[in-house]
Structures are given as C-alpha cells and as structure tokens.
Amino acid sequence: MNRKNQYHPETNAIRTRADQTPHMEHSSPMFLTSSFTFDSAEDMRAAFADETDANIYSRFSNPTVDEFAARLAALEGAETGFATSSGMSAIFASFMAFLKAGDHLVSSSSIFGSTHTVITKFLPKWGIEHTYFDINNPESLEAAIKPNTKMVFLETPSNPGLDVIDIAYVAGICKKKNVILNVDNCFATPALQRPILLGADIVTHSATKWIDGQGRVLGGAVVGKKDLVKEVHTFCRSTGPAMSPFNAWVLSKSLETLHIRMARHSETALSLAKALQNNDKLEWVKYPFLETHKQYDIAKKQMVAGGGILCFEIKGGLEKGRRFLDAIDMCSLTANLGDSRTIVSHPSSTTHAKLSEEERQKVGITPGLIRISCGLEHLSDIQQDIEQALQKA
Ligand SMILES: *Cc1c(COP(=O)(O)O)cnc(C)c1O
C-alpha cells in the first residue's frame, strides 16, 4: 500500500492507493476475487500464521477494500482502518471488539436509531449495560462513567437534532478515566471534523452517507490506532461483515471528491439556514454554524464548516409537517441522507413514528421537526422548493 501521509488530507484522499499491478494502470483497479493464491506451501503457511501480510481470503482482507480503509484512515489522521459492509456493522463490531459481559457503555442520548436499538435491545442480552448522557449537559458525562465503563460513544453533530459536544473535552475525561472514546463521525466526515486529532481513540463511519455522496452503496469503517483496529479486524474476520470490493471501489473514488463536495454541501446548508431564519412559517431553524446554535462556539472550534444537514420546526406540528412533505416538488422524500440530491424528512411521522411522544421528546424529535440534507443542486432551486412547500403546508 502506497501511503503518502506527508501531504494534505485532500491530497492523501486522492493519492493513497493499492500497489499498481504489472499493467501500471493509473486509476486503481477493482479486485473482484474471493480468495488469493500462493506459490508454495511455505508462503501459504506464513500467511496463515500472520507472518506476512499477504491476502488470503476477501472476508479477511482485499486490496480494493484496504485501499478505501487506508484512504479514510489517512483523511482522519488515524494510523489505520478497517472497512465493513455498512455503518451499523462498523458500530456493532466496535462494540463487540471491546465490550464483554459485565462491562458498561456510556453514550450520548441523541444517536442514530439503529445504534440506539443495538445499545438498548442487543447489548443487554450479552450482559453489557449502558447509560445515556445528555449532550447538552456535558458535565453529566463524568458522573455517568462507572468503574466498569469501558467505552464512551458519541455522535456529533447528532442526528437529527444537530447538537454538538466538545470532542477534546470528552477525550480529556476518557483519558483520565482510562475509557475508549468512540466517535461516529458520519455527519461531519473527516473533511470537516477529525476526532482522532482531538483525542478520540476510534472513529466509526457510515460510508453510505456523505462519503458515497450519491446514494449508491452501503459501507462502513472503523479507524484508529493499530492495536485497537486490530481487535475490530479480528472480530470481523471471523464473523463476516466484510465490505464488497465493488462498494469499496465506488467509495474510494468518492473520497477523491469528498472535500469539495462537503464544502459545497455546507455552503448551501448555511445559506439556506440563514434564508429560512426569517420565515414566519417556522418556529426555529438549527444549523451548527448559525450564531443562534447553542454550541456555535464549539462547532466553530472543532469543525471546518457546519455540514450539509439543517433542521427546522414548522409551526403547527405533526399535521403541518406531513403537509410540508406532500407539497415538496423537487427534493426527495427518502430515508437516506448525504446525497447529491436534496432530501427532506419528517422524523415524527416516519423514522420515529413508533416511539411514544415522550420518547421522541427525549431524543429531541419535536412534532414539526423537518430535516434537510442539502444536495448539490443550485441553492436557489432548493430554497425555492422548500419555501413554496412551506407556503402550501
Ligand atoms: C446511517 C447512519 C448510521 C448507519 O449506517 P448504515 O450504513 O446505514 O448502516 C450510523 N450512524 C449515523 C449517524 C447514520 O446517519
């Protein structure tokens, strides 16, 4: 693997690649192969004994998948990385690699829905307890850490509420308490925020979102220090959440444009958030780089830009939220985010409809909350569609 870590992150995203084949191809090829061959019994023995880093079988490693993981690790400023089939398999593997029966996990409370399900429905089956702390009350974190706490898990900015927490502050507490800090960096991506450089031990990703950026493939990754990523690899090698080489090839290409895409997504989201701030159909607008955001100073300190997601509360609650979705003309109504096409969603009537009103309140989902994932279309077309739908709602 040819790593050029001495360059800027955007250069590393483009120049980190698997070794060239004898054909000297310029663009990285895709290694669609389940297994790899050996010249001799001795070579094969040495590979299985971990004495060489030769590829054996694509559930363990594959050059195309490793290229994607190495690029992402370089972008995050991490030593190494391991790519998985989806964001959830990366998060699940990061729990399984470090937690055992009797251990305790502390997590911020506003997290991705499936992560919440893993923490509350599955981890307890294996005797792993958890405590949620409120990201808007960072002082409550230290009290939540117990003698058997092994990991702190964070999502910042959070989904869909866009709350932000000071990663360096949390990392300081985790160091003091000797606890692994695991940050889901899906919303910001390494183009805007690099938790490892702020003291996180591992970073987990859903590559399905902004990293792909065009809503094509699923993928995930864990990056961090070599000894920690090795534990994740050991778990995945035997349990099988391998990333497909095809998906890895697509996602590696995506990383080449990540910085310019995230800059544009963020620019559009900030402009749209500012324009909507004065809209009389709205209760409030939230975006990490709006001065009215509660953690604006922290966002400014740890992020290069505010990201592609903004949210707002429609006056009139649930019914108005549904009517807003119906009145949308160009933007897409879909469950994904982080696409070149702008996506609008109304969590309380869709993704979070099964929760009780009280549970929704707890995770920051108000009845009229609308989440916008800004795409790469022209700002005026996005803005016009949202404003006309607000008028009609
Ligand atoms: C989508 C998402 C995930 C899960 O990723 P998948 O690739 O869908 O498995 C995890 N965390 C966040 C913040 C997400 O938005």
The ligand as an SDF file (V2000), in Angstrom:
LIG
                    3D

 15 15  0  0  0  0  0  0  0  0999 V2000
  -26.8910    5.9750    8.6340 C   0  0  0  0  0  0  0  0  0  0  0  0
  -26.1510    6.1390    9.8780 C   0  0  0  0  0  0  0  0  0  0  0  0
  -25.5610    5.0370   10.5040 C   0  0  0  0  0  0  0  0  0  0  0  0
  -25.7180    3.6230    9.9900 C   0  0  0  0  0  0  0  0  0  0  0  0
  -25.1250    3.4370    8.7460 O   0  0  0  0  0  0  0  0  0  0  0  0
  -25.5890    2.3360    7.6640 P   0  0  0  0  0  0  0  0  0  0  0  0
  -24.5590    2.4550    6.6170 O   0  0  0  0  0  0  0  0  0  0  0  0
  -26.9810    2.6970    7.2370 O   0  0  0  0  0  0  0  0  0  0  0  0
  -25.5610    1.0200    8.3550 O   0  0  0  0  0  0  0  0  0  0  0  0
  -24.8450    5.2590   11.6600 C   0  0  0  0  0  0  0  0  0  0  0  0
  -24.7110    6.4980   12.1870 N   0  0  0  0  0  0  0  0  0  0  0  0
  -25.2730    7.5770   11.6050 C   0  0  0  0  0  0  0  0  0  0  0  0
  -25.0970    8.9220   12.2460 C   0  0  0  0  0  0  0  0  0  0  0  0
  -26.0080    7.4420   10.4400 C   0  0  0  0  0  0  0  0  0  0  0  0
  -26.5790    8.5290    9.8810 O   0  0  0  0  0  0  0  0  0  0  0  0
  1  2  1  0
  2  3  1  0
  2 14  2  0
  3  4  1  0
  3 10  2  0
  4  5  1  0
  5  6  1  0
  6  7  2  0
  6  8  1  0
  6  9  1  0
 10 11  1  0
 11 12  2  0
 12 13  1  0
 12 14  1  0
 14 15  1  0
M  END
$$$$
